[in-house]
């Protein structure tokens, strides 16, 4: 398992609710591969937002 360091200058926002999630311990990152084979990362502030994204 690999983790990408997140700098405060580049705080990701939750893909569902747009909350800035830099400092949240519940920060979750899901890597997805697009049709072109390019990997993109979706950030979620919590497990509930992650599940919302998948529904
Ligand atoms: Zn969220």
mmCIF file of the protein (N, C-alpha, C, O) and its ligand, coordinates in Angstrom:
data_MODEL
# 
_entry.id   MODEL 
# 
loop_
_entity.id 
_entity.type 
_entity.pdbx_number_of_molecules 
1 polymer     1 
2 non-polymer 1 
# 
_entity_poly.entity_id                      1 
_entity_poly.type                           'polypeptide(L)' 
_entity_poly.nstd_linkage                   no 
_entity_poly.nstd_monomer                   no 
_entity_poly.pdbx_seq_one_letter_code       
;(UNK)(UNK)(UNK)(UNK)(UNK)(UNK)(UNK)(UNK)(UNK)(UNK)(UNK)(UNK)(UNK)(UNK)(UNK)(UNK)
(UNK)(UNK)(UNK)(UNK)(UNK)(UNK)(UNK)(UNK)(UNK)(UNK)(UNK)(UNK)(UNK)(UNK)(UNK)(UNK)
(UNK)(UNK)(UNK)(UNK)(UNK)(UNK)(UNK)(UNK)(UNK)(UNK)(UNK)(UNK)(UNK)(UNK)(UNK)(UNK)
(UNK)(UNK)(UNK)(UNK)(UNK)(UNK)(UNK)
;
_entity_poly.pdbx_seq_one_letter_code_can   XXXXXXXXXXXXXXXXXXXXXXXXXXXXXXXXXXXXXXXXXXXXXXXXXXXXXXX 
_entity_poly.pdbx_strand_id                 A 
# 
loop_
_entity_poly_seq.entity_id 
_entity_poly_seq.num 
_entity_poly_seq.mon_id 
_entity_poly_seq.hetero 
1 1  UNK n 
1 2  UNK n 
1 3  UNK n 
1 4  UNK n 
1 5  UNK n 
1 6  UNK n 
1 7  UNK n 
1 8  UNK n 
1 9  UNK n 
1 10 UNK n 
1 11 UNK n 
1 12 UNK n 
1 13 UNK n 
1 14 UNK n 
1 15 UNK n 
1 16 UNK n 
1 17 UNK n 
1 18 UNK n 
1 19 UNK n 
1 20 UNK n 
1 21 UNK n 
1 22 UNK n 
1 23 UNK n 
1 24 UNK n 
1 25 UNK n 
1 26 UNK n 
1 27 UNK n 
1 28 UNK n 
1 29 UNK n 
1 30 UNK n 
1 31 UNK n 
1 32 UNK n 
1 33 UNK n 
1 34 UNK n 
1 35 UNK n 
1 36 UNK n 
1 37 UNK n 
1 38 UNK n 
1 39 UNK n 
1 40 UNK n 
1 41 UNK n 
1 42 UNK n 
1 43 UNK n 
1 44 UNK n 
1 45 UNK n 
1 46 UNK n 
1 47 UNK n 
1 48 UNK n 
1 49 UNK n 
1 50 UNK n 
1 51 UNK n 
1 52 UNK n 
1 53 UNK n 
1 54 UNK n 
1 55 UNK n 
# 
loop_
_struct_asym.id 
_struct_asym.entity_id 
A 1 
B 2 
# 
loop_
_chem_comp.id 
_chem_comp.type 
_chem_comp.mon_nstd_flag 
UNK 'L-peptide linking' . 
ZN  non-polymer         . 
# 
_pdbx_entity_nonpoly.entity_id   2 
_pdbx_entity_nonpoly.name        ? 
_pdbx_entity_nonpoly.comp_id     ZN 
# 
_pdbx_nonpoly_scheme.asym_id         B 
_pdbx_nonpoly_scheme.entity_id       2 
_pdbx_nonpoly_scheme.mon_id          ZN 
_pdbx_nonpoly_scheme.ndb_seq_num     1 
_pdbx_nonpoly_scheme.pdb_seq_num     101 
_pdbx_nonpoly_scheme.auth_seq_num    101 
_pdbx_nonpoly_scheme.pdb_mon_id      ZN 
_pdbx_nonpoly_scheme.auth_mon_id     ZN 
_pdbx_nonpoly_scheme.pdb_strand_id   A 
_pdbx_nonpoly_scheme.pdb_ins_code    . 
# 
loop_
_atom_site.group_PDB 
_atom_site.id 
_atom_site.type_symbol 
_atom_site.label_atom_id 
_atom_site.label_alt_id 
_atom_site.label_comp_id 
_atom_site.label_asym_id 
_atom_site.label_entity_id 
_atom_site.label_seq_id 
_atom_site.pdbx_PDB_ins_code 
_atom_site.Cartn_x 
_atom_site.Cartn_y 
_atom_site.Cartn_z 
_atom_site.occupancy 
_atom_site.B_iso_or_equiv 
_atom_site.pdbx_formal_charge 
_atom_site.auth_seq_id 
_atom_site.auth_comp_id 
_atom_site.auth_asym_id 
_atom_site.auth_atom_id 
_atom_site.pdbx_PDB_model_num 
ATOM   1   N  N  . UNK A 1 1  ? 0.845   -1.190 0.000   1.00 0.00 ? 1   UNK A N  1 
ATOM   2   C  CA . UNK A 1 1  ? 0.000   0.000  0.000   1.00 0.00 ? 1   UNK A CA 1 
ATOM   3   C  C  . UNK A 1 1  ? 0.878   1.237  0.000   1.00 0.00 ? 1   UNK A C  1 
ATOM   4   O  O  . UNK A 1 1  ? 1.862   1.321  0.735   1.00 0.00 ? 1   UNK A O  1 
ATOM   5   N  N  . UNK A 1 2  ? 0.514   2.171  -0.817  1.00 0.00 ? 2   UNK A N  1 
ATOM   6   C  CA . UNK A 1 2  ? 1.287   3.400  -0.915  1.00 0.00 ? 2   UNK A CA 1 
ATOM   7   C  C  . UNK A 1 2  ? 0.407   4.594  -0.564  1.00 0.00 ? 2   UNK A C  1 
ATOM   8   O  O  . UNK A 1 2  ? -0.788  4.620  -0.856  1.00 0.00 ? 2   UNK A O  1 
ATOM   9   N  N  . UNK A 1 3  ? 1.022   5.558  0.057   1.00 0.00 ? 3   UNK A N  1 
ATOM   10  C  CA . UNK A 1 3  ? 0.274   6.765  0.389   1.00 0.00 ? 3   UNK A CA 1 
ATOM   11  C  C  . UNK A 1 3  ? 0.933   7.969  -0.245  1.00 0.00 ? 3   UNK A C  1 
ATOM   12  O  O  . UNK A 1 3  ? 2.156   8.110  -0.244  1.00 0.00 ? 3   UNK A O  1 
ATOM   13  N  N  . UNK A 1 4  ? 0.100   8.827  -0.783  1.00 0.00 ? 4   UNK A N  1 
ATOM   14  C  CA . UNK A 1 4  ? 0.614   10.046 -1.380  1.00 0.00 ? 4   UNK A CA 1 
ATOM   15  C  C  . UNK A 1 4  ? 0.592   11.162 -0.354  1.00 0.00 ? 4   UNK A C  1 
ATOM   16  O  O  . UNK A 1 4  ? -0.463  11.470 0.201   1.00 0.00 ? 4   UNK A O  1 
ATOM   17  N  N  . UNK A 1 5  ? 1.725   11.767 -0.097  1.00 0.00 ? 5   UNK A N  1 
ATOM   18  C  CA . UNK A 1 5  ? 1.733   12.884 0.850   1.00 0.00 ? 5   UNK A CA 1 
ATOM   19  C  C  . UNK A 1 5  ? 0.894   14.031 0.321   1.00 0.00 ? 5   UNK A C  1 
ATOM   20  O  O  . UNK A 1 5  ? 0.928   14.340 -0.870  1.00 0.00 ? 5   UNK A O  1 
ATOM   21  N  N  . UNK A 1 6  ? 0.157   14.648 1.193   1.00 0.00 ? 6   UNK A N  1 
ATOM   22  C  CA . UNK A 1 6  ? -0.697  15.763 0.787   1.00 0.00 ? 6   UNK A CA 1 
ATOM   23  C  C  . UNK A 1 6  ? -0.202  17.042 1.450   1.00 0.00 ? 6   UNK A C  1 
ATOM   24  O  O  . UNK A 1 6  ? -0.189  17.153 2.676   1.00 0.00 ? 6   UNK A O  1 
ATOM   25  N  N  . UNK A 1 7  ? 0.200   17.996 0.637   1.00 0.00 ? 7   UNK A N  1 
ATOM   26  C  CA . UNK A 1 7  ? 0.635   19.262 1.197   1.00 0.00 ? 7   UNK A CA 1 
ATOM   27  C  C  . UNK A 1 7  ? -0.567  20.156 1.472   1.00 0.00 ? 7   UNK A C  1 
ATOM   28  O  O  . UNK A 1 7  ? -1.612  20.021 0.835   1.00 0.00 ? 7   UNK A O  1 
ATOM   29  N  N  . UNK A 1 8  ? -0.414  21.045 2.398   1.00 0.00 ? 8   UNK A N  1 
ATOM   30  C  CA . UNK A 1 8  ? -1.541  21.914 2.740   1.00 0.00 ? 8   UNK A CA 1 
ATOM   31  C  C  . UNK A 1 8  ? -1.882  22.856 1.600   1.00 0.00 ? 8   UNK A C  1 
ATOM   32  O  O  . UNK A 1 8  ? -3.024  23.300 1.481   1.00 0.00 ? 8   UNK A O  1 
ATOM   33  N  N  . UNK A 1 9  ? -0.901  23.165 0.761   1.00 0.00 ? 9   UNK A N  1 
ATOM   34  C  CA . UNK A 1 9  ? -1.153  24.053 -0.371  1.00 0.00 ? 9   UNK A CA 1 
ATOM   35  C  C  . UNK A 1 9  ? -2.035  23.402 -1.424  1.00 0.00 ? 9   UNK A C  1 
ATOM   36  O  O  . UNK A 1 9  ? -2.707  24.078 -2.203  1.00 0.00 ? 9   UNK A O  1 
ATOM   37  N  N  . UNK A 1 10 ? -2.019  22.105 -1.432  1.00 0.00 ? 10  UNK A N  1 
ATOM   38  C  CA . UNK A 1 10 ? -2.781  21.388 -2.446  1.00 0.00 ? 10  UNK A CA 1 
ATOM   39  C  C  . UNK A 1 10 ? -3.841  20.514 -1.797  1.00 0.00 ? 10  UNK A C  1 
ATOM   40  O  O  . UNK A 1 10 ? -4.012  19.347 -2.150  1.00 0.00 ? 10  UNK A O  1 
ATOM   41  N  N  . UNK A 1 11 ? -4.528  21.086 -0.871  1.00 0.00 ? 11  UNK A N  1 
ATOM   42  C  CA . UNK A 1 11 ? -5.552  20.343 -0.154  1.00 0.00 ? 11  UNK A CA 1 
ATOM   43  C  C  . UNK A 1 11 ? -6.617  19.848 -1.120  1.00 0.00 ? 11  UNK A C  1 
ATOM   44  O  O  . UNK A 1 11 ? -7.232  20.648 -1.826  1.00 0.00 ? 11  UNK A O  1 
ATOM   45  N  N  . UNK A 1 12 ? -6.836  18.568 -1.160  1.00 0.00 ? 12  UNK A N  1 
ATOM   46  C  CA . UNK A 1 12 ? -7.887  18.041 -2.020  1.00 0.00 ? 12  UNK A CA 1 
ATOM   47  C  C  . UNK A 1 12 ? -9.256  18.310 -1.415  1.00 0.00 ? 12  UNK A C  1 
ATOM   48  O  O  . UNK A 1 12 ? -9.404  18.468 -0.203  1.00 0.00 ? 12  UNK A O  1 
ATOM   49  N  N  . UNK A 1 13 ? -10.245 18.359 -2.290  1.00 0.00 ? 13  UNK A N  1 
ATOM   50  C  CA . UNK A 1 13 ? -11.605 18.509 -1.798  1.00 0.00 ? 13  UNK A CA 1 
ATOM   51  C  C  . UNK A 1 13 ? -12.349 17.203 -1.985  1.00 0.00 ? 13  UNK A C  1 
ATOM   52  O  O  . UNK A 1 13 ? -12.086 16.442 -2.916  1.00 0.00 ? 13  UNK A O  1 
ATOM   53  N  N  . UNK A 1 14 ? -13.258 16.967 -1.104  1.00 0.00 ? 14  UNK A N  1 
ATOM   54  C  CA . UNK A 1 14 ? -14.081 15.778 -1.198  1.00 0.00 ? 14  UNK A CA 1 
ATOM   55  C  C  . UNK A 1 14 ? -14.814 15.745 -2.533  1.00 0.00 ? 14  UNK A C  1 
ATOM   56  O  O  . UNK A 1 14 ? -15.395 16.749 -2.947  1.00 0.00 ? 14  UNK A O  1 
ATOM   57  N  N  . UNK A 1 15 ? -14.793 14.612 -3.201  1.00 0.00 ? 15  UNK A N  1 
ATOM   58  C  CA . UNK A 1 15 ? -15.425 14.495 -4.511  1.00 0.00 ? 15  UNK A CA 1 
ATOM   59  C  C  . UNK A 1 15 ? -16.940 14.590 -4.426  1.00 0.00 ? 15  UNK A C  1 
ATOM   60  O  O  . UNK A 1 15 ? -17.609 14.788 -5.440  1.00 0.00 ? 15  UNK A O  1 
ATOM   61  N  N  . UNK A 1 16 ? -17.479 14.451 -3.239  1.00 0.00 ? 16  UNK A N  1 
ATOM   62  C  CA . UNK A 1 16 ? -18.933 14.468 -3.064  1.00 0.00 ? 16  UNK A CA 1 
ATOM   63  C  C  . UNK A 1 16 ? -19.420 15.803 -2.515  1.00 0.00 ? 16  UNK A C  1 
ATOM   64  O  O  . UNK A 1 16 ? -20.320 16.417 -3.087  1.00 0.00 ? 16  UNK A O  1 
ATOM   65  N  N  . UNK A 1 17 ? -18.835 16.256 -1.415  1.00 0.00 ? 17  UNK A N  1 
ATOM   66  C  CA . UNK A 1 17 ? -19.364 17.455 -0.758  1.00 0.00 ? 17  UNK A CA 1 
ATOM   67  C  C  . UNK A 1 17 ? -18.409 18.650 -0.854  1.00 0.00 ? 17  UNK A C  1 
ATOM   68  O  O  . UNK A 1 17 ? -18.711 19.723 -0.332  1.00 0.00 ? 17  UNK A O  1 
ATOM   69  N  N  . UNK A 1 18 ? -17.260 18.471 -1.518  1.00 0.00 ? 18  UNK A N  1 
ATOM   70  C  CA . UNK A 1 18 ? -16.299 19.553 -1.758  1.00 0.00 ? 18  UNK A CA 1 
ATOM   71  C  C  . UNK A 1 18 ? -15.649 20.083 -0.484  1.00 0.00 ? 18  UNK A C  1 
ATOM   72  O  O  . UNK A 1 18 ? -15.030 21.147 -0.501  1.00 0.00 ? 18  UNK A O  1 
ATOM   73  N  N  . UNK A 1 19 ? -15.780 19.376 0.579   1.00 0.00 ? 19  UNK A N  1 
ATOM   74  C  CA . UNK A 1 19 ? -15.124 19.748 1.821   1.00 0.00 ? 19  UNK A CA 1 
ATOM   75  C  C  . UNK A 1 19 ? -13.618 19.608 1.673   1.00 0.00 ? 19  UNK A C  1 
ATOM   76  O  O  . UNK A 1 19 ? -13.144 18.628 1.098   1.00 0.00 ? 19  UNK A O  1 
ATOM   77  N  N  . UNK A 1 20 ? -12.860 20.571 2.181   1.00 0.00 ? 20  UNK A N  1 
ATOM   78  C  CA . UNK A 1 20 ? -11.411 20.433 2.194   1.00 0.00 ? 20  UNK A CA 1 
ATOM   79  C  C  . UNK A 1 20 ? -11.030 19.388 3.228   1.00 0.00 ? 20  UNK A C  1 
ATOM   80  O  O  . UNK A 1 20 ? -11.450 19.465 4.382   1.00 0.00 ? 20  UNK A O  1 
ATOM   81  N  N  . UNK A 1 21 ? -10.237 18.414 2.813   1.00 0.00 ? 21  UNK A N  1 
ATOM   82  C  CA . UNK A 1 21 ? -10.053 17.245 3.673   1.00 0.00 ? 21  UNK A CA 1 
ATOM   83  C  C  . UNK A 1 21 ? -8.623  17.011 4.113   1.00 0.00 ? 21  UNK A C  1 
ATOM   84  O  O  . UNK A 1 21 ? -8.271  15.912 4.541   1.00 0.00 ? 21  UNK A O  1 
ATOM   85  N  N  . UNK A 1 22 ? -7.804  18.034 4.011   1.00 0.00 ? 22  UNK A N  1 
ATOM   86  C  CA . UNK A 1 22 ? -6.403  17.868 4.352   1.00 0.00 ? 22  UNK A CA 1 
ATOM   87  C  C  . UNK A 1 22 ? -6.174  17.289 5.739   1.00 0.00 ? 22  UNK A C  1 
ATOM   88  O  O  . UNK A 1 22 ? -5.411  16.338 5.907   1.00 0.00 ? 22  UNK A O  1 
ATOM   89  N  N  . UNK A 1 23 ? -6.829  17.861 6.716   1.00 0.00 ? 23  UNK A N  1 
ATOM   90  C  CA . UNK A 1 23 ? -6.510  17.525 8.096   1.00 0.00 ? 23  UNK A CA 1 
ATOM   91  C  C  . UNK A 1 23 ? -7.423  16.467 8.696   1.00 0.00 ? 23  UNK A C  1 
ATOM   92  O  O  . UNK A 1 23 ? -7.287  16.096 9.861   1.00 0.00 ? 23  UNK A O  1 
ATOM   93  N  N  . UNK A 1 24 ? -8.344  15.996 7.891   1.00 0.00 ? 24  UNK A N  1 
ATOM   94  C  CA . UNK A 1 24 ? -9.288  15.048 8.460   1.00 0.00 ? 24  UNK A CA 1 
ATOM   95  C  C  . UNK A 1 24 ? -8.701  13.647 8.521   1.00 0.00 ? 24  UNK A C  1 
ATOM   96  O  O  . UNK A 1 24 ? -8.156  13.158 7.531   1.00 0.00 ? 24  UNK A O  1 
ATOM   97  N  N  . UNK A 1 25 ? -8.805  13.008 9.656   1.00 0.00 ? 25  UNK A N  1 
ATOM   98  C  CA . UNK A 1 25 ? -8.295  11.642 9.797   1.00 0.00 ? 25  UNK A CA 1 
ATOM   99  C  C  . UNK A 1 25 ? -9.106  10.637 8.998   1.00 0.00 ? 25  UNK A C  1 
ATOM   100 O  O  . UNK A 1 25 ? -8.662  9.514  8.760   1.00 0.00 ? 25  UNK A O  1 
ATOM   101 N  N  . UNK A 1 26 ? -10.289 11.045 8.590   1.00 0.00 ? 26  UNK A N  1 
ATOM   102 C  CA . UNK A 1 26 ? -11.156 10.147 7.837   1.00 0.00 ? 26  UNK A CA 1 
ATOM   103 C  C  . UNK A 1 26 ? -10.932 10.256 6.343   1.00 0.00 ? 26  UNK A C  1 
ATOM   104 O  O  . UNK A 1 26 ? -11.629 9.625  5.547   1.00 0.00 ? 26  UNK A O  1 
ATOM   105 N  N  . UNK A 1 27 ? -9.940  11.074 5.968   1.00 0.00 ? 27  UNK A N  1 
ATOM   106 C  CA . UNK A 1 27 ? -9.601  11.238 4.563   1.00 0.00 ? 27  UNK A CA 1 
ATOM   107 C  C  . UNK A 1 27 ? -9.401  9.900  3.858   1.00 0.00 ? 27  UNK A C  1 
ATOM   108 O  O  . UNK A 1 27 ? -8.630  9.056  4.314   1.00 0.00 ? 27  UNK A O  1 
ATOM   109 N  N  . UNK A 1 28 ? -10.095 9.719  2.754   1.00 0.00 ? 28  UNK A N  1 
ATOM   110 C  CA . UNK A 1 28 ? -9.969  8.478  1.996   1.00 0.00 ? 28  UNK A CA 1 
ATOM   111 C  C  . UNK A 1 28 ? -9.667  8.820  0.550   1.00 0.00 ? 28  UNK A C  1 
ATOM   112 O  O  . UNK A 1 28 ? -10.218 9.776  0.004   1.00 0.00 ? 28  UNK A O  1 
ATOM   113 N  N  . UNK A 1 29 ? -8.809  8.054  -0.060  1.00 0.00 ? 29  UNK A N  1 
ATOM   114 C  CA . UNK A 1 29 ? -8.458  8.280  -1.454  1.00 0.00 ? 29  UNK A CA 1 
ATOM   115 C  C  . UNK A 1 29 ? -8.678  6.998  -2.231  1.00 0.00 ? 29  UNK A C  1 
ATOM   116 O  O  . UNK A 1 29 ? -8.197  5.931  -1.849  1.00 0.00 ? 29  UNK A O  1 
ATOM   117 N  N  . UNK A 1 30 ? -9.408  7.117  -3.323  1.00 0.00 ? 30  UNK A N  1 
ATOM   118 C  CA . UNK A 1 30 ? -9.661  5.963  -4.164  1.00 0.00 ? 30  UNK A CA 1 
ATOM   119 C  C  . UNK A 1 30 ? -9.033  6.211  -5.531  1.00 0.00 ? 30  UNK A C  1 
ATOM   120 O  O  . UNK A 1 30 ? -9.310  7.227  -6.170  1.00 0.00 ? 30  UNK A O  1 
ATOM   121 N  N  . UNK A 1 31 ? -8.213  5.311  -5.968  1.00 0.00 ? 31  UNK A N  1 
ATOM   122 C  CA . UNK A 1 31 ? -7.616  5.433  -7.294  1.00 0.00 ? 31  UNK A CA 1 
ATOM   123 C  C  . UNK A 1 31 ? -8.483  4.701  -8.312  1.00 0.00 ? 31  UNK A C  1 
ATOM   124 O  O  . UNK A 1 31 ? -8.852  3.543  -8.122  1.00 0.00 ? 31  UNK A O  1 
ATOM   125 N  N  . UNK A 1 32 ? -8.797  5.402  -9.390  1.00 0.00 ? 32  UNK A N  1 
ATOM   126 C  CA . UNK A 1 32 ? -9.583  4.783  -10.453 1.00 0.00 ? 32  UNK A CA 1 
ATOM   127 C  C  . UNK A 1 32 ? -8.837  4.919  -11.770 1.00 0.00 ? 32  UNK A C  1 
ATOM   128 O  O  . UNK A 1 32 ? -8.131  5.901  -11.999 1.00 0.00 ? 32  UNK A O  1 
ATOM   129 N  N  . UNK A 1 33 ? -9.000  3.933  -12.623 1.00 0.00 ? 33  UNK A N  1 
ATOM   130 C  CA . UNK A 1 33 ? -8.355  3.978  -13.931 1.00 0.00 ? 33  UNK A CA 1 
ATOM   131 C  C  . UNK A 1 33 ? -9.395  4.262  -15.000 1.00 0.00 ? 33  UNK A C  1 
ATOM   132 O  O  . UNK A 1 33 ? -10.385 3.543  -15.131 1.00 0.00 ? 33  UNK A O  1 
ATOM   133 N  N  . UNK A 1 34 ? -9.154  5.322  -15.761 1.00 0.00 ? 34  UNK A N  1 
ATOM   134 C  CA . UNK A 1 34 ? -10.095 5.715  -16.803 1.00 0.00 ? 34  UNK A CA 1 
ATOM   135 C  C  . UNK A 1 34 ? -9.950  4.865  -18.052 1.00 0.00 ? 34  UNK A C  1 
ATOM   136 O  O  . UNK A 1 34 ? -9.094  3.984  -18.128 1.00 0.00 ? 34  UNK A O  1 
ATOM   137 N  N  . UNK A 1 35 ? -10.800 5.143  -19.029 1.00 0.00 ? 35  UNK A N  1 
ATOM   138 C  CA . UNK A 1 35 ? -10.792 4.380  -20.273 1.00 0.00 ? 35  UNK A CA 1 
ATOM   139 C  C  . UNK A 1 35 ? -9.459  4.494  -21.007 1.00 0.00 ? 35  UNK A C  1 
ATOM   140 O  O  . UNK A 1 35 ? -9.061  3.594  -21.746 1.00 0.00 ? 35  UNK A O  1 
ATOM   141 N  N  . UNK A 1 36 ? -8.789  5.604  -20.790 1.00 0.00 ? 36  UNK A N  1 
ATOM   142 C  CA . UNK A 1 36 ? -7.505  5.830  -21.468 1.00 0.00 ? 36  UNK A CA 1 
ATOM   143 C  C  . UNK A 1 36 ? -6.333  5.263  -20.668 1.00 0.00 ? 36  UNK A C  1 
ATOM   144 O  O  . UNK A 1 36 ? -5.173  5.452  -21.035 1.00 0.00 ? 36  UNK A O  1 
ATOM   145 N  N  . UNK A 1 37 ? -6.641  4.575  -19.585 1.00 0.00 ? 37  UNK A N  1 
ATOM   146 C  CA . UNK A 1 37 ? -5.598  3.973  -18.777 1.00 0.00 ? 37  UNK A CA 1 
ATOM   147 C  C  . UNK A 1 37 ? -4.945  4.931  -17.811 1.00 0.00 ? 37  UNK A C  1 
ATOM   148 O  O  . UNK A 1 37 ? -3.997  4.577  -17.111 1.00 0.00 ? 37  UNK A O  1 
ATOM   149 N  N  . UNK A 1 38 ? -5.459  6.152  -17.777 1.00 0.00 ? 38  UNK A N  1 
ATOM   150 C  CA . UNK A 1 38 ? -4.873  7.139  -16.881 1.00 0.00 ? 38  UNK A CA 1 
ATOM   151 C  C  . UNK A 1 38 ? -5.497  7.012  -15.495 1.00 0.00 ? 38  UNK A C  1 
ATOM   152 O  O  . UNK A 1 38 ? -6.715  6.903  -15.350 1.00 0.00 ? 38  UNK A O  1 
ATOM   153 N  N  . UNK A 1 39 ? -4.641  7.030  -14.489 1.00 0.00 ? 39  UNK A N  1 
ATOM   154 C  CA . UNK A 1 39 ? -5.126  6.872  -13.119 1.00 0.00 ? 39  UNK A CA 1 
ATOM   155 C  C  . UNK A 1 39 ? -5.516  8.228  -12.555 1.00 0.00 ? 39  UNK A C  1 
ATOM   156 O  O  . UNK A 1 39 ? -4.756  9.192  -12.643 1.00 0.00 ? 39  UNK A O  1 
ATOM   157 N  N  . UNK A 1 40 ? -6.689  8.291  -11.983 1.00 0.00 ? 40  UNK A N  1 
ATOM   158 C  CA . UNK A 1 40 ? -7.096  9.510  -11.296 1.00 0.00 ? 40  UNK A CA 1 
ATOM   159 C  C  . UNK A 1 40 ? -7.475  9.167  -9.868  1.00 0.00 ? 40  UNK A C  1 
ATOM   160 O  O  . UNK A 1 40 ? -7.833  8.031  -9.558  1.00 0.00 ? 40  UNK A O  1 
ATOM   161 N  N  . UNK A 1 41 ? -7.392  10.154 -9.018  1.00 0.00 ? 41  UNK A N  1 
ATOM   162 C  CA . UNK A 1 41 ? -7.659  9.923  -7.606  1.00 0.00 ? 41  UNK A CA 1 
ATOM   163 C  C  . UNK A 1 41 ? -8.888  10.700 -7.167  1.00 0.00 ? 41  UNK A C  1 
ATOM   164 O  O  . UNK A 1 41 ? -9.019  11.896 -7.427  1.00 0.00 ? 41  UNK A O  1 
ATOM   165 N  N  . UNK A 1 42 ? -9.764  10.006 -6.508  1.00 0.00 ? 42  UNK A N  1 
ATOM   166 C  CA . UNK A 1 42 ? -10.921 10.662 -5.919  1.00 0.00 ? 42  UNK A CA 1 
ATOM   167 C  C  . UNK A 1 42 ? -10.740 10.707 -4.411  1.00 0.00 ? 42  UNK A C  1 
ATOM   168 O  O  . UNK A 1 42 ? -10.429 9.703  -3.771  1.00 0.00 ? 42  UNK A O  1 
ATOM   169 N  N  . UNK A 1 43 ? -10.942 11.881 -3.870  1.00 0.00 ? 43  UNK A N  1 
ATOM   170 C  CA . UNK A 1 43 ? -10.772 12.072 -2.438  1.00 0.00 ? 43  UNK A CA 1 
ATOM   171 C  C  . UNK A 1 43 ? -12.127 12.189 -1.769  1.00 0.00 ? 43  UNK A C  1 
ATOM   172 O  O  . UNK A 1 43 ? -13.054 12.799 -2.303  1.00 0.00 ? 43  UNK A O  1 
ATOM   173 N  N  . UNK A 1 44 ? -12.222 11.603 -0.609  1.00 0.00 ? 44  UNK A N  1 
ATOM   174 C  CA . UNK A 1 44 ? -13.468 11.665 0.146   1.00 0.00 ? 44  UNK A CA 1 
ATOM   175 C  C  . UNK A 1 44 ? -13.163 12.031 1.587   1.00 0.00 ? 44  UNK A C  1 
ATOM   176 O  O  . UNK A 1 44 ? -12.162 11.589 2.151   1.00 0.00 ? 44  UNK A O  1 
ATOM   177 N  N  . UNK A 1 45 ? -14.031 12.841 2.179   1.00 0.00 ? 45  UNK A N  1 
ATOM   178 C  CA . UNK A 1 45 ? -13.793 13.275 3.554   1.00 0.00 ? 45  UNK A CA 1 
ATOM   179 C  C  . UNK A 1 45 ? -14.186 12.190 4.541   1.00 0.00 ? 45  UNK A C  1 
ATOM   180 O  O  . UNK A 1 45 ? -13.736 12.198 5.687   1.00 0.00 ? 45  UNK A O  1 
ATOM   181 N  N  . UNK A 1 46 ? -15.012 11.267 4.109   1.00 0.00 ? 46  UNK A N  1 
ATOM   182 C  CA . UNK A 1 46 ? -15.486 10.240 5.040   1.00 0.00 ? 46  UNK A CA 1 
ATOM   183 C  C  . UNK A 1 46 ? -15.993 9.030  4.273   1.00 0.00 ? 46  UNK A C  1 
ATOM   184 O  O  . UNK A 1 46 ? -16.185 9.075  3.058   1.00 0.00 ? 46  UNK A O  1 
ATOM   185 N  N  . UNK A 1 47 ? -16.199 7.969  4.998   1.00 0.00 ? 47  UNK A N  1 
ATOM   186 C  CA . UNK A 1 47 ? -16.704 6.750  4.370   1.00 0.00 ? 47  UNK A CA 1 
ATOM   187 C  C  . UNK A 1 47 ? -18.106 6.959  3.814   1.00 0.00 ? 47  UNK A C  1 
ATOM   188 O  O  . UNK A 1 47 ? -18.475 6.335  2.819   1.00 0.00 ? 47  UNK A O  1 
ATOM   189 N  N  . UNK A 1 48 ? -18.885 7.825  4.439   1.00 0.00 ? 48  UNK A N  1 
ATOM   190 C  CA . UNK A 1 48 ? -20.255 8.042  3.967   1.00 0.00 ? 48  UNK A CA 1 
ATOM   191 C  C  . UNK A 1 48 ? -20.249 8.763  2.624   1.00 0.00 ? 48  UNK A C  1 
ATOM   192 O  O  . UNK A 1 48 ? -21.071 8.469  1.756   1.00 0.00 ? 48  UNK A O  1 
ATOM   193 N  N  . UNK A 1 49 ? -19.319 9.710  2.451   1.00 0.00 ? 49  UNK A N  1 
ATOM   194 C  CA . UNK A 1 49 ? -19.217 10.376 1.154   1.00 0.00 ? 49  UNK A CA 1 
ATOM   195 C  C  . UNK A 1 49 ? -18.708 9.384  0.110   1.00 0.00 ? 49  UNK A C  1 
ATOM   196 O  O  . UNK A 1 49 ? -19.150 9.410  -1.039  1.00 0.00 ? 49  UNK A O  1 
ATOM   197 N  N  . UNK A 1 50 ? -17.809 8.536  0.491   1.00 0.00 ? 50  UNK A N  1 
ATOM   198 C  CA . UNK A 1 50 ? -17.305 7.547  -0.447  1.00 0.00 ? 50  UNK A CA 1 
ATOM   199 C  C  . UNK A 1 50 ? -18.439 6.651  -0.934  1.00 0.00 ? 50  UNK A C  1 
ATOM   200 O  O  . UNK A 1 50 ? -18.541 6.370  -2.128  1.00 0.00 ? 50  UNK A O  1 
ATOM   201 N  N  . UNK A 1 51 ? -19.282 6.207  -0.022  1.00 0.00 ? 51  UNK A N  1 
ATOM   202 C  CA . UNK A 1 51 ? -20.378 5.336  -0.420  1.00 0.00 ? 51  UNK A CA 1 
ATOM   203 C  C  . UNK A 1 51 ? -21.398 6.096  -1.262  1.00 0.00 ? 51  UNK A C  1 
ATOM   204 O  O  . UNK A 1 51 ? -22.030 5.519  -2.147  1.00 0.00 ? 51  UNK A O  1 
ATOM   205 N  N  . UNK A 1 52 ? -21.557 7.387  -0.987  1.00 0.00 ? 52  UNK A N  1 
ATOM   206 C  CA . UNK A 1 52 ? -22.460 8.193  -1.796  1.00 0.00 ? 52  UNK A CA 1 
ATOM   207 C  C  . UNK A 1 52 ? -21.974 8.284  -3.233  1.00 0.00 ? 52  UNK A C  1 
ATOM   208 O  O  . UNK A 1 52 ? -22.764 8.284  -4.178  1.00 0.00 ? 52  UNK A O  1 
ATOM   209 N  N  . UNK A 1 53 ? -20.686 8.360  -3.374  1.00 0.00 ? 53  UNK A N  1 
ATOM   210 C  CA . UNK A 1 53 ? -20.091 8.473  -4.702  1.00 0.00 ? 53  UNK A CA 1 
ATOM   211 C  C  . UNK A 1 53 ? -20.354 7.213  -5.525  1.00 0.00 ? 53  UNK A C  1 
ATOM   212 O  O  . UNK A 1 53 ? -20.517 7.281  -6.743  1.00 0.00 ? 53  UNK A O  1 
ATOM   213 N  N  . UNK A 1 54 ? -20.393 6.107  -4.876  1.00 0.00 ? 54  UNK A N  1 
ATOM   214 C  CA . UNK A 1 54 ? -20.547 4.836  -5.596  1.00 0.00 ? 54  UNK A CA 1 
ATOM   215 C  C  . UNK A 1 54 ? -21.994 4.497  -5.903  1.00 0.00 ? 54  UNK A C  1 
ATOM   216 O  O  . UNK A 1 54 ? -22.271 3.546  -6.634  1.00 0.00 ? 54  UNK A O  1 
ATOM   217 N  N  . UNK A 1 55 ? -22.910 5.263  -5.352  1.00 0.00 ? 55  UNK A N  1 
ATOM   218 C  CA . UNK A 1 55 ? -24.320 4.959  -5.605  1.00 0.00 ? 55  UNK A CA 1 
ATOM   219 C  C  . UNK A 1 55 ? -24.900 5.855  -6.671  1.00 0.00 ? 55  UNK A C  1 
ATOM   220 O  O  . UNK A 1 55 ? -26.079 5.733  -7.006  1.00 0.00 ? 55  UNK A O  1 
HETATM 221 ZN ZN . ZN  B 2 .  ? -17.457 14.678 1.763   1.00 0.00 ? 101 ZN  A ZN 1 
# 
